[in-house]
């Protein structure tokens, strides 16, 4: 069975390299059990697939490769006049073997600059298994995530390992991250996760006035009057999101809200690779309506 899955995965990766539209149609059917209409997409995820194929920028405008790069996006943030929201960069390395562990602080965040999920949050360097960490980073560094999902903005990323300052959470545990969905330069909705450490996280949408939007499962079943603690820098989040999203038809701008200040997380052009099966069908359509493909320059 494992051999068969590996063969199938290799075949799909080959297809992504040689026939991106067909690869996306196969993957879309696998996830959603319905055909992908690239001629007249309606949902957000279908439109994300359309942009992978047609969007001029994903293929030819280097700004997309730069902004999908967790290291080089820092220059874009500075160019937008927002250097104050960048987390402190401790070090940058080309390979896991280059890391000078003795020079790192006791706490830090370590990540590859491409794809997603390739990160390690170190709470205590003394208890970190360094050989195991190096092996994990080495394994991740060999991957080509764009082949798995057709996210072509990652195709030409120059791989780097970046180490940033550990972000302290006011409530303890992992810091709360806030993800703002922006369409044509307008921040529309904020998405956040509660109880991430519990193993049973809940996800909620809010508008810019911190009113719960009942457009996903957890929002629909939340009791009357439900809310979460309002982030201290909510208004700043939306202001920065507007500045950073101006030149893109669709992007999700992520932040961390600390007691002292707001910190930038990342820019995401294809959340979930455009294969988010947890999104309700009506929400797929609702968000899809906000992305006007007639305004998108195609290649």
N, C-alpha and C positions, 0 to 999 in steps of 0.2 A: 504493500500500500504506500509506504514511504517512497519507494522508488518511483511508483506511478505518479505521486504528487510532485516529486522533483522533476520528472520528465515534463509534466504539464506546466509547471512553473517556468521551466526553461523555454518551453514552446511559446508561452505567453510573453516572456521577456523578449524573445526573438521577434515576435509579432509587434511588440511595442516599438522596437528599433526600426522595423521595416514597413509596418502598416499601422500607424497610430490610430486612425479612426476605427479600423476593425478591432484592434486590441481593446479600445475603450468600449465598443459595443459588446464584446464578449464579457468583459469584466462587469459592465453595467447590468447585463442580464443575470450574471451570477449573483450580484448583490440584491437587485431589486425584482428579479423574476419578471421583467418586462423589457421590451425593446427600447433602445435609445434612439430617439428621433433627433438627428443632428440638423435636420432641415427646419424644424419648427419646435425647438425645445421650450418647455413651459416651466418646469420646476427649477429651483436653484441648482441642484446637483446636475441636472441635465444641461443647464446653461454653462456650468463650470466645465463640463466635458466639451461643449461646443467651443469654449474659449481655449481649451488646450489645443484644439485642432486649428482654430481660425485666428485667434487673437494675435495680432502683429507683434505685440510686445513680448509675449511668452517665448517667441522664437528668435526675434531679431533685436528688440530693444533691450540693451544691457541693464536697464534699470530694474527689470524683473529678476534677473540673475543676482544682481547686487542686493536687492531688498529681501530676497529669499535666503540670502547668506547671513547667518546670525553674527558674523564678524563684519563683513563689509556694509551691512545695513547701518552700522554706526555712523558711517560717513554720510549716508542719506539723511539720517536724523539731524546731524550737524548742519547739513546744507539747508534743511528746512528751518533752521534757527532754533532748534530745540535740544542743544547739548546737555541742558540741565536735567533731562529726564533719563539720561543714560546711566546704567549701573556701572560701578567701577570695574574697569578691565584690569585684571591682575597680571595675566600672561597669555601669550599666544604661542602655540607650538605646531610643528608640521607633522610630527609622529608621536605616538605614545612613549616611545623610548627617549624622546627629547625632554620629557617633563622633569623639571628640577623640583622634586617633591620637598626637599629640605627647605626650599625658599618659599613654599606656600604657607599661608596662615592655617590655623587649626580648622577653620570652617571655610568652605568655598563651594561654588557651583562649577562643575566641569562639563563641557559638552562639545560634541562635534558641531560644526557650523552648517551642516546640510541636513535635509530631511527633518524628521521629528522623532522624539523618543530616545535619541542618542545622548542622554545626559545622566550625570551622577551628582547627587547632592551630598556633600560630605559634611556631616555634623561634627565629626571629631577625627582629625587626621591620624591620631594615635591608634584608633581602632579600624582604620581603613586597611583592607588587604590590598596592598599595592600591586603585587604580581598578578592577582586576580583581576584587578582594575585595568592593568595594562593589557591583559589578554582580552578582556571585554572590549576595550577601546580598539584594539587591533582588529578584532572580528567585525565590529561595527564599521571601521574604516574601509573595509573591503566591499561593503555593500554599495549598491547603486539604486537608491530608493525610487528614482524616477522611472525605472523599468517596471516597478511593481504597480504603479498607479498612473503612469503617463504624465507625471507632473514635470513637464519639460523645463520649468524654471530652475530645477535642480541639476539639469544635465551637465552644465559647464562650470559648476561650483569648484573652485580651487579649495580642496579640503584642508581645514585647519582645526586644531583643538583650541578652544578658548576657555579661560578660567576667569570667572567673575566673582565679585564679592558675594558672600552669603547674605541672603535677604532675610532679616529677622521679621517674624510675624507677630503682630500685636496679640493675637489670640493663641500663639504657640503652634507648633507643627509647621506644615508647609504653608507658604504665603498664599493668600487668596489671589487668584488671578481673575481679571475681568477682560472679557473679549468683546470688542465693539464691532458690529457688522456695519460696514460703510458701503453705500451705493452711490456712485458718481459723485464722490467727494462729500456726501452727507452721512454723518453717523446716525443710524436709525435705531438700533437695538443693542443692549448690553446683555451678554450671556455670562453666567457665572456658575461655579460649582460649590456646593456646600457639603461638609462632612467628607471631604476627599480622603482623609486618613482612616475612615471607618470601614472601608471596603464596600460600603453601599452609598456612594455619593448621589446627591440629588442636583439636578440642573434646572436653572431658572432664567427666564428672560425678563428684563426690566427696560422701561423707557428712560429717557434722560432725566425725568422727574422722579425716578425711583418708584414707579408704579409697576406692579407685577403684570406681565403680559402672559395670559393663559394660552400659550400657543405650542406648548409641548406637554408631555405626559405629566411630569412633576408639577408643572404650573396648573394643569387642569384639575389635579386631585388635591392641590393645596387648599387648606380651609379658608373660609371667608376672612378677609382682613389679614391674610398671611403676608409677611414681608421678611426681610433679612436686615441685619445692621447696615445702614447706609454707609458706603465708603466715604471717607473723609474728603477725598479729592475728586468726587464725582464730576463736578462741573469742569474741572481741569481736564479730566479724561476725555470728555466730549470735545472740548476745545482743541486739545492736542490731536485727537483722532481726526478732526476735520482738516487740520493742517497737513497731517501725514498722509491722508487718503486722497488729497485733491486730484492727483494726476491719474488715479486708477478707477476703472469702472466698477470694480468690486475688490475689496480687501477687508480682512479682519485685523483690527489693530488691538494688540494685547498689552495689558498693563498689570503692574503690581502696585497696590496701594499700601504704603507703609505709614506708620504714625508720623514720620517726619516729612516724607515727600512722596510724590508719584514717580514710579520707575517704569520705563519702557520695557516690554517683553519681546515681542517680535511682530512682523508683518506676515500674514498668512493669506495667500491668494486662492488656495484650494483646500479649505477645511475638510478634514477627513478624506482627502484625495478626491472629493466630489462623490463619495460613496457612503454618505451618512444614513444608514438604514434606521437609526433611532429617531430620525426626524419624522414627525407626523406628515401624512400625505397633504393635508390642508396647509401645513406650515411650509412644506416644500413649494407649494403653489404661491402662498402668500409672500415668501421671500423671493421667489422667482419673478414675481410681478415687479419687484423693486429694481431689478436689473434689466435695463433696456438695451438689448443687443444692437439695436439700430444705431446706437451712439458709440459702438465699439469699432475701432479701426481694425480691419482684418488684413491678413497677409495675402 
